[in-house]
Amino acid sequence: MADLWNKQQLMARIDDNEDFAVYFYTPMCLGCQQAMKLVDMADDAMPELTIGKMDLNYVPELAERWAITNVPVFLIFKQGELAATSYRTGNMMEVYDFLKR
């Protein structure tokens, strides 16, 4: 199961130039709750990729920084830099194909 991260944990990974994915959600978003199951399945299926989950309500400045316009959303970071964004979380294949980039 993917871990819940806070801003400090996320920024530490960026500062360390890590490769990882982060899933942003909001608790009242039904689609986010459904996609959360896929996130956890992807985390189990891809142990080589670090995946974190964050409640976007607590970090609105990051939504602005990375131009996040909707939730649920996945961001992929390569060497600490934003490399890709996906709002497609409808099924496991969409999530898996995005994360295996």
Contact map, one row per residue, 1 for C-alpha under 8 A:
11100000000000000000000000000000000000111011000000000000000000000000000000000000000000000000000000000
11110000000000000000000000000000000000110010000000111000000000000000000000000000000000000000000000000
11111000000000000000000000000000000000000000000000111000000000000000000000000000000000000000000000000
01111100000000000000000000000000000000000000000000011100000000000000000000000000000000000000000000000
00111111110000000000000000000000000000000000000000011100000000000000000000000000000000000000000000000
00011111110000000000000000000000000000000000000000000100000000000000000000000000000000000000000000000
00001111111000000000000000000000000000000000000000000000001000000000000000000000000000000000000000000
00001111111100000000000000000000000000000000000000000000000000000000000000000000000000000000000000000
00001111111110000000000000000000000000000000000000000000000000000000000000000000000000000000000000000
00001111111111000000000000000000000000000000000000000000000000000000000000000000000000000000000000000
00000011111111100000000000000000000000000000000000000000000000000000000000000000000000000000000000000
00000001111111110000000000000000000000000000000000000000000000000000000000000000000000000000000000000
00000000111111111100000000000000000000000000000000000000000000000000000000000001000000000000000000000
00000000011111111100000000000000000000000000000000000000000000000000000000001011100000000000000000000
00000000001111111100000000000000000000000000000000000000000000000000000000000001000000000000000000000
00000000000111111100000000000000000000000000000000000000000000000000000000000011000000000000000000000
00000000000011111110000000000000000000000000000000000000000000000000000000000111100000000000000000000
00000000000011111111000000000000000000000000000000000000000000000000000000001111000000000000000000000
00000000000000001111100000000000000000000000000011000000000000000000000000011111000000000000000000000
00000000000000000111110000000000000000000000000011110000000000000000000000011100000000000000000000000
00000000000000000011111000000000000000000000000011110000000000000000000001111000000000000000000000100
00000000000000000001111100000000000000000000000000111100000000000000000001110000000000000000000000000
00000000000000000000111110000000000000100000000000111100000000000000000111100000000000000000000000000
00000000000000000000011111000000000000000000000000001111000000000000001111000000000000000000000000000
00000000000000000000001111101001100000000000000000001111000000000000001110000000000000000000000000000
00000000000000000000000111111001000000000000000000000011100000000000001100000000000000000000000000000
00000000000000000000000011111101100000000000000000000010000000000000000000000000000000000000000000000
00000000000000000000000001111100000000000000000000000000000000000000000000000000000000000000000000000
00000000000000000000000011111111100000000000000000000000000000000000001000000000000000000000000000000
00000000000000000000000000111111110000000000000000000000000000000000000000000000000000000000000000000
00000000000000000000000000001111111000000000000000000000000000000000000100000000000000000000000000000
00000000000000000000000011101111111100000000000000000000000000000000001100000000000000000000000000000
00000000000000000000000010101111111110000000000000000000000000000000000000000000000000000000000000000
00000000000000000000000000000111111111000000000000000000000000000000000000000000000000000000000000000
00000000000000000000000000000011111111100000000000000000000000000000000100000000000000001110000000000
00000000000000000000000000000001111111110000000000000000000000000000000000000000000000000000000000000
00000000000000000000000000000000111111111000000000000000000000000000000000000000000000000000000000000
00000000000000000000000000000000011111111100000000000000000000000000000000000000000000001011001000000
11000000000000000000001000000000001111111110000000000000000000000000000000000000000000000000001000000
11000000000000000000000000000000000111111111000000000000000000000000000000000000000000000000000000000
10000000000000000000000000000000000011111111100000000000000000000000000000000000000000000000000000000
00000000000000000000000000000000000001111111110000000000000000000000000000000000000000000001001100000
11000000000000000000000000000000000000111111111011100000000000000000000000000000000000000000000000000
10000000000000000000000000000000000000011111111000000000000000000000000000000000000000000000000000000
00000000000000000000000000000000000000001111111000000000000000000000000000000000000000000000000000000
00000000000000000000000000000000000000000111111110000000000000000000000000000000000000000000000000000
00000000000000000000000000000000000000000011111111000000000000000000000000000000000000000000000000000
00000000000000000000000000000000000000000000011111000000000000000000000000000000000000000000000000000
00000000000000000011100000000000000000000010011111100000000000000000000000000000000000000000000000000
00000000000000000011100000000000000000000010001111110000000000000000000000000000000000000000000000000
01100000000000000001111000000000000000000010000011111000000000000000000000000000000000000000000000000
01111000000000000001111000000000000000000000000001111100000000000000000000000000000000000000000000000
01111000000000000000011110000000000000000000000000111110000000000000000000000000000000000000000000000
00011100000000000000011110000000000000000000000000011111000000000000000000000000000000000000000000000
00000000000000000000000111100000000000000000000000001111111000000000000000000000000000000000000000000
00000000000000000000000111000000000000000000000000000111111101100000000000000000000000000000000000000
00000000000000000000000001000000000000000000000000000011111100000000000000000000000000000000000000000
00000000000000000000000000000000000000000000000000000011111100000000000000000000000000000000000000000
00000010000000000000000000000000000000000000000000000011111111100000000000000000000000000000000000000
00000000000000000000000000000000000000000000000000000001111111110000000000000000000000000000000000000
00000000000000000000000000000000000000000000000000000000001111111000000000000000000000000000000000000
00000000000000000000000000000000000000000000000000000001001111111101000000000000000000000000000000000
00000000000000000000000000000000000000000000000000000001001111111111100000000000000000000000000000000
00000000000000000000000000000000000000000000000000000000000111111111000000000000000000000000000000000
00000000000000000000000000000000000000000000000000000000000011111111000000000000000000000000000000000
00000000000000000000000000000000000000000000000000000000000001111111000000000000000000000000000000000
00000000000000000000000000000000000000000000000000000000000000111111100000000000000000000000000000000
00000000000000000000000000000000000000000000000000000000000001111111111010000000000000000000000000000
00000000000000000000000000000000000000000000000000000000000000100011111000000000000000000000000000000
00000000000000000000000000000000000000000000000000000000000000000001111110000000000000100000000000000
00000000000000000000000111001001000000000000000000000000000000000001111110000000000000100000000000000
00000000000000000000001111000011001000000000000000000000000000000000011111000000000000101000000000000
00000000000000000000001110000000000000000000000000000000000000000001011111100000000011111000000000000
00000000000000000000111100000000000000000000000000000000000000000000000111110000000011100000000000000
00000000000000000000111000000000000000000000000000000000000000000000000011111000011111000000000000000
00000000000000000011110000000000000000000000000000000000000000000000000001111100011110000000000000100
00000000000001000111100000000000000000000000000000000000000000000000000000111111111100000000000000000
00000000000000001111000000000000000000000000000000000000000000000000000000011111111000000000000000000
00000000000001011110000000000000000000000000000000000000000000000000000000001111100000000000000000000
00000000000011111110000000000000000000000000000000000000000000000000000000001111110000000000000000000
00000000000001001000000000000000000000000000000000000000000000000000000000001111111000000000000000000
00000000000000000000000000000000000000000000000000000000000000000000000000111101111100000000000000000
00000000000000000000000000000000000000000000000000000000000000000000000000111100111110000000000000000
00000000000000000000000000000000000000000000000000000000000000000000000000111000011111000000000000000
00000000000000000000000000000000000000000000000000000000000000000000000011110000001111100000000000000
00000000000000000000000000000000000000000000000000000000000000000000000011100000000111111000000001000
00000000000000000000000000000000000000000000000000000000000000000000011111000000000011111000000000000
00000000000000000000000000000000000000000000000000000000000000000000000010000000000001111100011000000
00000000000000000000000000000000001001000000000000000000000000000000000110000000000001111111011000000
00000000000000000000000000000000001000000000000000000000000000000000000000000000000000011111011000000
00000000000000000000000000000000001001000000000000000000000000000000000000000000000000001111111000000
00000000000000000000000000000000000001000100000000000000000000000000000000000000000000001111111100000
00000000000000000000000000000000000000000000000000000000000000000000000000000000000000000011111110000
00000000000000000000000000000000000000000000000000000000000000000000000000000000000000011111111111000
00000000000000000000000000000000000001100100000000000000000000000000000000000000000000011111111111100
00000000000000000000000000000000000000000100000000000000000000000000000000000000000000000001111111110
00000000000000000000000000000000000000000000000000000000000000000000000000000000000000000000111111111
00000000000000000000000000000000000000000000000000000000000000000000000000000000000001000000011111111
00000000000000000000100000000000000000000000000000000000000000000000000000010000000000000000001111111
00000000000000000000000000000000000000000000000000000000000000000000000000000000000000000000000111111
00000000000000000000000000000000000000000000000000000000000000000000000000000000000000000000000011111
